[in-house]
Amino acid sequence: MNQLEPLQYDLIAPQKIVFGWGRRREVGTLAAALGRRAFIVEGSRTLAANGTLSEIFDLLVSAGMQVVPLAMISREPEVIDVDTAVGRLRDHGAGPGDVVIAIGGGSAIDLAKAATALATNRDGESANDYLEGVGRGCTIVAPPLPLVALPTTGGTGTEATKNAVISSFEPPFKKSLRSELMVPRMVLVDPELSVSVPSATTAWTGMDAITQLVESYICRSARPIPQALAVDGLRRAVPAIVEAVRDGTSRPARESMAHAALLSGMALANSGLGLAHGVAAALGVHSRVAHGLACAVMLPVALRVNRHVRQRELAVLAHAVLEGTWASDALAADAFIEKIGQLSDAVGVPRRLREIGVRREQIPAIVGGSRGNSMNGNPREVPDEELTILLEEML
């Protein structure tokens, strides 16, 4: 047997994952096992309009639960959104016997994760006090309220992560509230909930999931189990994303993307990310670019930046995910990078930053705002000077 490097790692994941088409109908029974009063965070006006939310409310009531609307959010959550939701939970005396249910994309689930954590942790006066790099260093020490996450977009994977990404625009930042205690207690993934998601949102969130799978596989702190999850997710997402964008009613495509998104969250939560996500955070703050779109734009470039230091890993992904044979790791890695670029083009991802509203005068702020946990996980150092040139060439 060949000599292998010693293994040492931790693994975190939701306590219970329920996956399957139409399984939202089990939400009443599942949630009632965690509490008797359900606070709802909604993130989809479409689901409200088409009756899906009413269906879920009825299922909760039928299971003997009291339903209390907590928040509706249709953009990435900001500090004020978290503080408002926390205030409402405290006004209602939320505590033992209560559960929060988040129904929506990453924004709704991140808001719910932050609110459930801060409702039970009172060292800070605001969510801002707990955010990495900008707050007072307050930490999550008390267990949050139980959270049930029902993702609807097949993209962010936040239903399986230990952090919530919160933004501010005065001053400008996008930072994480982070604790292993924040992993949702239960995840209920019903891919049918994503059928009504528009094609553009399907494209951006789907490419976000693919970005997370790839970056978690090649990042500095990659680990065996997250890498195995990433490979499985990519095997499903790469063939499915174009079909999901083209035909939102395709059950196989929606199931594949929902599964890949879930695995992407588990992978990144146990490893890390890289340049694409680091820059995406800054694009969101300084140019108001939606997170999934920002990741989609940056992924092909990030792969080229890291190609020479992660040639072997990219070759492994090519052999695992693509059809074909290659005479060398170099050729296989290039084939994988080319495939990601083809997928981006096929689902309409812009190539130029100016196409998503970025202006040249914003580049210095974007470079400065790209530093954080995600960029720290990138396989190689990318100095400010190099990143500046890279972004200027993308304009």
C-alpha positions, 0 to 999 in steps of 0.5 A, a space after each residue: 500500500 502506498 504511503 498516505 498522508 495522515 488524516 485529521 478532520 472534523 465534519 459538520 452537517 445538519 442533524 436531519 436531511 429530508 430530500 425528495 420531490 413533493 416532500 414539503 408535505 411532510 413539513 408539519 410532522 417534521 416541524 412538530 417534532 421540534 416545537 409547537 409554534 412556528 415562526 416563518 421567514 419567507 423569501 419567495 413572493 411566487 410561492 406566496 402567489 401560487 398557494 405553496 406557502 398557504 399549503 405549508 401553513 395549513 400543513 403546520 396548523 394541521 400538525 397542531 402548530 401555531 404559525 407566526 409570520 416573522 419576515 419576508 425578504 427578497 434581497 440579500 439580508 442586511 444588518 437591519 433585517 436581522 435586528 428587526 427579525 431578532 426584535 420580533 422574536 424577542 417581542 414574542 418571547 421566543 424560546 423553548 418550544 418554538 421553531 423557525 422555518 425558512 422557506 426561500 433562497 439563500 437570503 431567507 435562510 441566511 436571515 433565519 439562521 442569523 435571527 435564530 442565533 441572535 434571539 438566544 445570544 444577548 451579548 451584543 446590541 446588534 447583529 453587527 457586533 457578531 460579524 467577522 472583521 467588523 463587529 465587537 467580537 461577540 460570539 455565538 455561545 447559546 444554542 440558537 432556536 431550532 431552524 428548519 430550512 426549505 431551500 427553493 432555488 437549488 443554488 446557495 447551499 446555505 441550508 447546510 452551512 454554519 454561517 449567515 452572510 449579512 451585508 451593510 452599505 453604510 459602511 459597505 461590507 459583506 461579512 459572516 456571522 459564523 458558528 457551528 451551532 448555526 447549522 440548521 437543525 433540519 433541512 427539507 429539500 423538495 426540488 419541486 419548490 424550485 420549478 417556479 424559479 425564473 431561468 436567470 435565477 436558476 442560472 446564477 444560483 446553479 452556477 453558484 452551487 457549481 462554484 462552491 463545489 469546485 472551490 471547496 474541492 481545490 481550496 487550501 483546506 480541502 478534505 476527503 469527505 467534502 471532496 467526495 461530496 463535491 465530485 458527486 455534486 458536480 457529476 449531477 450539476 454539470 449535465 443538469 444546469 443547462 436543462 434546468 435553465 431551459 426547462 424549469 419544469 424538468 424534474 430530473 434537472 431540478 432534482 440534480 441541481 437541488 442535490 448538488 446545491 445541498 452537497 455544495 453547502 456541506 462541502 464548503 462548510 467543511 473545507 473552504 472556498 476561494 477567489 471567486 467567492 472572495 471577489 463575489 462578496 465585494 462585487 455585491 457590496 460595491 457594485 450591488 451584483 447578486 451573489 450567484 451572478 457574481 460567482 458565475 462571472 468569476 468562476 472561469 477566471 478563478 480556475 485559470 488563476 489557480 490552474 497551475 497549482 491545482 492541475 492534478 485536482 482539476 484533472 481528477 474532476 475532469 476524469 470524474 465528471 466529463 466524458 473523454 480521455 486525456 493524455 496528461 493531467 494538463 490536458 484534462 485540467 484544461 478540458 475541465 476549465 473549458 467545460 466550465 466556460 462552455 456552461 457559463 456561456 450556455 446559461 448566459 453568464 456575462 464575461 465582462 464586469 461592465 455587463 453587470 454594472 461594475 465601473 473602473 473607479 470601483 476596482 480599488 474598493 472591490 480589491 480591498 473588499 475581496 479579502 476574507 475567509 473565502 480568499 484566504 482559502 484560495 489555493 495560491 496567494 493573489 496579491 492586490 496588484 495581480 487582482 487589480 490587473 485581473 479585474 481591470 482586464 475583465 471590464 
